[in-house]
Amino acid sequence: MRTVPFALGLLVLLATPALQAAIYKHVDANGKVSYTDQPPHDAEAVDLPPANVLNLGTPSAPAEENPQEAEVPAGPVPYTSLVVDGPTGTLTNPTEAVSISATPEPALQEGHQLVLLHNGKEVDTQGGSGLAIPQIDRGEHTFVAEIRDSSGKVLIRSTPHVFVVFRPSVLMRKK
């Protein structure tokens, strides 16, 4: 079985020079120049220069395929996202605590601090990434998270997360 593919491959290799046919240049009565591999009666053979060859060498595998060769970046890895999660839209007369949390990607790094701002004022998360507000006031609430380095410089800021709390009032009664 192996001799047939081998013989076929050998035949192709031997026939390769024959496949490199000559090129002929022909100029017709109107002066139009054409090139062909079929020689017309008054064509001249054209000597072509050798083909350009670019040797790219052997490609190496990417670093992620060779984990032993992958370089570990020096210093902190930059944050790619910071998302505040909590209720959306309008909450009507919430009876349970409202939970707000912030999730950085990648995880919070050593020496960095996650800060949560409620309507522009810093709130105490007691070192965590979120908080639960047991009795939240009516009105619009905007939460923004920031990650700060040890000097207080803001490294990343989330987009504002906004929701509204609606609480009925006796002042709103129809008469």
MISE-913311 format. One record per residue (C-alpha): residue number from 1; z negated, y negated, x negated. Coordinates in steps of 0.05 Angstrom, whole numbers, plus 5000, padded with zeros to 4 digits. Layout:
N
{NUM,{Z,Y,X}} ...
//
This chain:
175
{1,{5000,5000,5000}} {2,{4983,4951,4944}} {3,{5050,4961,4909}} {4,{5090,4930,4965}} {5,{5055,4862,4964}} {6,{5055,4864,4888}} {7,{5130,4879,4885}} {8,{5145,4826,4936}} {9,{5105,4775,4896}} {10,{5141,4794,4832}} {11,{5208,4787,4867}} {12,{5189,4716,4892}} {13,{5168,4696,4821}} {14,{5233,4721,4791}} {15,{5275,4686,4844}} {16,{5240,4619,4836}} {17,{5287,4592,4782}} {18,{5346,4610,4827}} {19,{5315,4569,4883}} {20,{5319,4507,4839}} {21,{5392,4493,4856}} {22,{5433,4439,4823}} {23,{5441,4371,4857}} {24,{5509,4339,4862}} {25,{5528,4266,4872}} {26,{5590,4250,4913}} {27,{5623,4183,4927}} {28,{5672,4183,4986}} {29,{5734,4138,4996}} {30,{5691,4083,5028}} {31,{5643,4081,4969}} {32,{5587,4116,5006}} {33,{5542,4156,4958}} {34,{5512,4221,4981}} {35,{5473,4276,4946}} {36,{5478,4349,4964}} {37,{5464,4419,4938}} {38,{5534,4441,4959}} {39,{5586,4417,4909}} {40,{5646,4382,4940}} {41,{5712,4385,4902}} {42,{5702,4319,4864}} {43,{5626,4318,4856}} {44,{5588,4310,4792}} {45,{5524,4348,4775}} {46,{5461,4304,4770}} {47,{5408,4321,4718}} {48,{5341,4309,4750}} {49,{5280,4292,4708}} {50,{5222,4340,4712}} {51,{5179,4333,4774}} {52,{5115,4293,4769}} {53,{5054,4338,4771}} {54,{4983,4313,4782}} {55,{4930,4361,4759}} {56,{4867,4347,4800}} {57,{4826,4401,4767}} {58,{4777,4445,4803}} {59,{4736,4410,4857}} {60,{4661,4416,4853}} {61,{4618,4432,4913}} {62,{4584,4372,4946}} {63,{4511,4360,4928}} {64,{4485,4382,4997}} {65,{4516,4451,4985}} {66,{4479,4456,4919}} {67,{4408,4436,4936}} {68,{4384,4449,4865}} {69,{4432,4395,4840}} {70,{4419,4345,4895}} {71,{4386,4281,4870}} {72,{4322,4259,4903}} {73,{4326,4184,4916}} {74,{4275,4143,4878}} {75,{4228,4101,4920}} {76,{4223,4096,4995}} {77,{4280,4121,5039}} {78,{4306,4065,5084}} {79,{4292,4071,5158}} {80,{4352,4084,5202}} {81,{4321,4071,5270}} {82,{4258,4049,5305}} {83,{4254,4061,5380}} {84,{4201,4038,5430}} {85,{4191,4087,5487}} {86,{4155,4071,5552}} {87,{4167,4058,5626}} {88,{4232,4025,5647}} {89,{4251,3981,5706}} {90,{4196,3960,5754}} {91,{4129,3995,5762}} {92,{4098,3982,5830}} {93,{4022,3981,5829}} {94,{4012,4032,5773}} {95,{3947,4071,5781}} {96,{3950,4109,5716}} {97,{3951,4084,5644}} {98,{4018,4059,5619}} {99,{4037,4093,5553}} {100,{4079,4059,5500}} {101,{4100,4092,5434}} {102,{4145,4077,5375}} {103,{4184,4128,5336}} {104,{4214,4113,5267}} {105,{4269,4153,5234}} {106,{4254,4178,5182}} {107,{4178,4185,5191}} {108,{4131,4130,5171}} {109,{4126,4128,5095}} {110,{4064,4121,5052}} {111,{4043,4048,5044}} {112,{4080,4026,5106}} {113,{4048,4003,5171}} {114,{4074,4010,5243}} {115,{4058,3948,5283}} {116,{4067,3942,5359}} {117,{4077,3873,5390}} {118,{4063,3861,5465}} {119,{4095,3797,5489}} {120,{4097,3772,5417}} {121,{4024,3788,5400}} {122,{4002,3844,5355}} {123,{3963,3899,5391}} {124,{3915,3948,5359}} {125,{3943,4018,5359}} {126,{3884,4043,5318}} {127,{3931,4069,5264}} {128,{3974,4109,5312}} {129,{4045,4101,5335}} {130,{4029,4083,5407}} {131,{3978,4062,5458}} {132,{3957,4073,5530}} {133,{3942,4011,5572}} {134,{3894,4032,5628}} {135,{3899,3969,5672}} {136,{3963,3931,5658}} {137,{3974,3862,5688}} {138,{4030,3844,5735}} {139,{4091,3811,5707}} {140,{4143,3823,5653}} {141,{4122,3862,5591}} {142,{4161,3862,5526}} {143,{4144,3911,5470}} {144,{4173,3908,5400}} {145,{4155,3953,5341}} {146,{4159,3934,5268}} {147,{4149,3972,5204}} {148,{4119,3930,5148}} {149,{4110,3945,5075}} {150,{4044,3935,5037}} {151,{4060,3861,5026}} {152,{4072,3850,5101}} {153,{4148,3844,5096}} {154,{4184,3871,5158}} {155,{4229,3929,5138}} {156,{4256,3944,5207}} {157,{4246,3917,5278}} {158,{4262,3954,5343}} {159,{4301,3925,5400}} {160,{4256,3897,5454}} {161,{4233,3946,5507}} {162,{4222,3908,5573}} {163,{4193,3930,5640}} {164,{4161,3894,5699}} {165,{4095,3910,5735}} {166,{4093,3891,5808}} {167,{4025,3888,5843}} {168,{4022,3867,5915}} {169,{3976,3810,5931}} {170,{3943,3783,5994}} {171,{3976,3717,5977}} {172,{4043,3750,5990}} {173,{4027,3770,6062}} {174,{4074,3747,6116}} {175,{4044,3704,6170}} 
//
